[in-house]
């Protein structure tokens, strides 16, 4: 759902080349399992993962900026081919600046998906600020767009599909699934 003028939002969406995401509450539902000597465990939605792969198939980039650090994030990002991973980013705007320095990305071409207060400074710097449906109230108020789906439950896929369609890349990246045998 657009929180800004829809036409303005679609113009912004058409320029996006980078998808930058938080992990907890965005790519996962925010639940963290910790116990004894066991490493932290997170659950990831495979539909979100496939959406990221479709996005990358359109010659677009993906990155992660997360306040926590875990081997689970490292492994999932490696599986998805996400090369730009910034973990332990307690002040996300600093990690975001590092990402821009590393990639030479320009803010107008970046979509950031977040869910909590720490994401707001990044929202204010990017071309398209997206909050997942179950984000905090203040975060929702700062977003250009709010997903229908919640974090870890397909919200990232919702955005990748939308961006690919509005940019005219959907058919190209999905044609292999619709070929008649």
Order of alpha helices (4+ residues) and beta strands (2+ residues): alpha-beta-beta-beta-alpha-beta-alpha-beta-alpha-beta-alpha-beta-alpha-beta-alpha-alpha
